[in-house]
Amino acid sequence: MCLGIPGRIVSVEEDFPRGGIVDFDGLRRPVCLAYTPEAAVGDHVIVHVGFAISVVDEEEAARTLRVLRAMPDAIETELGS
């Protein structure tokens, strides 16, 4: 399964390739922003394997985080653990 994780851009570097730092609920990581040239500081992006693949609004980012947080519980319930 492949997951895209939402995060908020906290800094942008206009180098090539374009990159920045993204905050994932308190954990900050460098991310390639080349596929989201419209993304700016404060925007929320969906990140897959270190690449921002789309810009989303804050509500969508929060909704996705809620789903991801619920997944371990759903998996435990489904497996009967």
Order of alpha helices (4+ residues) and beta strands (2+ residues): beta-beta-beta-beta-beta-alpha
